Every structure is written in structure tokens, then in C-alpha cells.
Amino acid sequence: MMRFVKSALIALCISGGAASAHAQDAAPRWSLAIHGGAGVIERASLTPDQDAAYRASLQRALDAGSAVLAQGGQALDAVQAAIEVMEDDPLFNAGRGAVFTAAGRNELDAAVMNGSDLTAGSVAGLTTTRHPIAAARAVMEKSPHVMLIGAGADAFAASVGLEQVAPSWFFTQRRWDQLIRSLTQQGLPTPLPPAGAPGSPIAGLAVAEPAPPLNERKFGTVGAVALDAHGRLAAGTSTGGTTGKRWGRVGDVPVIGAGTYASNADGCAVSATGDGEYFIRATVARDICARIGSATPSDAAAQAEIDEAKALGGLGGVIVMTATGAPVFAMSTSGMYRAAVASDTPARVAIYADEK
Ligand code: ASP
């Protein structure tokens, strides 16, 4: 009850604030922030071309999301649009370009949350749905459930008309090489590539891609958080998880409150990237929103949770959108691929931790 009263009061404050801001501004404010993963990303580890390729990819995703918001569209649609661009981009560990399991499969996780009504959807272990973020959204909007996994989740996605692809669609050579290197180092057996992938028994698919250096300690998950012109907040995250994962391992991304959370009552939307096991245990995304809802400044709230995950042993980063559209980035790594734009602020793209 107390919680409800507090939430209702905060919601009133937010809508009052938004109304007065709207009265002053000709156009209501919208804002979008995205990430493409955190990790050991240093200037010395990227050539100028590779640095430029990541920045251009982030800009493309930002453009897709901001086009939605600039037309008065929903935060949820902007989040999905930005993430789908990154899911199709082999540079990122989501959709095409995802990391492989020890069995040589791509098993994809995603989640989305609508801050204005606390609806949420998530999927884990997808293998044939081209856009896992769209599947997560369909779970939220077209099923009575919050989380679906494995073959059932793909079957549900197909049943609502989402594009299905051969598992080899997600194959990239550099992720395959990363898997083989990792398994070899651990003395584990190496699998055959998926059917249809280059070098597999049924070859045929060629994936054109730039080949940045493979730093095993980059996470590469993608995410987006948005505030739309109607004051709605939303968050989404999509990932292939961790290289060489086994036994149906699922990380923080599809766990609502760990890697993904949004609440208009708290004035907060969060997408995380990092060591999922620790982000689950620290309930990173929900706790950031709870702190912001209790009047902790958003940058302090984000940093406190990143520090908490680090104290447990997990590194990574978060992007946070606030009720006023101020994006916050926090990380315990040397870099995080990230970008932001708002109706009244030009686009900024950054990679290294010390970039503003
Ligand atoms: N958090 C993701 C997971 O643990 C990994 C990542 O951020 O890249 O599955």
C-alpha cells in the first residue's frame, strides 16, 4: 500500500513536471540512448577504421530510433527500431553476429519493458527468430505471459508472424573463431559449424562483414532506453549471451529487473550489459529505478548499482533514461559502445569510458 501511494505521488510529480515543461516548449521533449555493449575497449585496441565502423553503426541505430520519436511515435517503437538495426549488424553480440554456445549454436535472449504500465516481455534461447526484441515485445503484447524460452518461444514468434530464419543467418566467422579459440583454451571439444554456415557440411551462406579484432572481454549486447513526446519511458535489451555458454545458460538480459527495467512511476528506464550472473544477483536495473524513484540523482543511482555488481565480481555498464529525458551512462569497464540524442540535443556517439 505504501509503495502504491509513493508511486502514485511520484507519477503525479512526473506528469505535473512534464505538463509545465510542455507549456514552456513548443514541442514536447523526446530522448533516446543506446548501447552496443561494454568491456575492455581501449583506444589501442581499435584501429581508426574499426573505431569509425562502430560509431557509424551506433549512429544508424540512433537514427532509426530517433526517427520514430521525432514523428511523435512511442518510446517502445523507438527502442525496438534501434535494437533491430543492431540485431542485424554483425558488429554486435545480438541477432546476426551473436556469440556461440559450446555446442556451436546461437541462442538469443531479449527483453522489453513499457514504463507507463509496467508491462514486460522477454525471450530466452531463441534460435530462428530474426529479431529477438520483436519476439519479446510480442510476448508482452500478444500473450498472457512475461517470459518464453527455447523452441516454444520461436514457435510463438512464428505464430504471430515474426520473421523466421535458418540458424545460419546469425553466423559470423569472427564469433565462430572466438568460440573455437575459447573451447580449445579450455580443452573442450569443438563442434561443427551450423548447417548453411561457411565451412559447414552444407555450405552456402556468405556473410559480408568488417573484421574488427576480437577482444574476448567485450560484451557486445545491445540495448536502448527512450522517453517519447508523450512522457512514456521504455527499455529493451538483446543479446547472444556469453561465448561458449552451456546447459541452457541464460543471463541478465531477459530477466526483468536485472538487465532490463522501465517504470514511469520511478521516472526511469534501464538497459544493462555485462557479466549477467552478477547483474541478476544485484538486480541492477530494478534497483537503479527504485533509487531514482526514491529521489537519488540518476547518475549516483546508476553508479551505485554498477559498483554493487562489481563488488560481487561482475563488470559491465548501464544506460538509463530519466523522466526529463536526461540520459545517464555508467560503467565499470574501460569502454561501452553508446550514443544518445534528444529533440533538443544533437547526437553524441562514444566508445571509451573517458569520452563525454
Ligand atoms: N549481459 C549479457 C549476458 O550475461 C552479456 C553481455 O552484456 O554482453 O548474457
Boltz pocket constraint, residues with backbone or C-beta under 6 A from the ligand:
constraints:
  - pocket:
      binder: B
      contacts: [[A, 37], [A, 93], [A, 218], [A, 219], [A, 220], [A, 221], [A, 239], [A, 240], [A, 241], [A, 242], [A, 250], [A, 251], [A, 252], [A, 253], [A, 259], [A, 272], [A, 273], [A, 274], [A, 275], [A, 276], [A, 277]]
      max_distance: 6.0
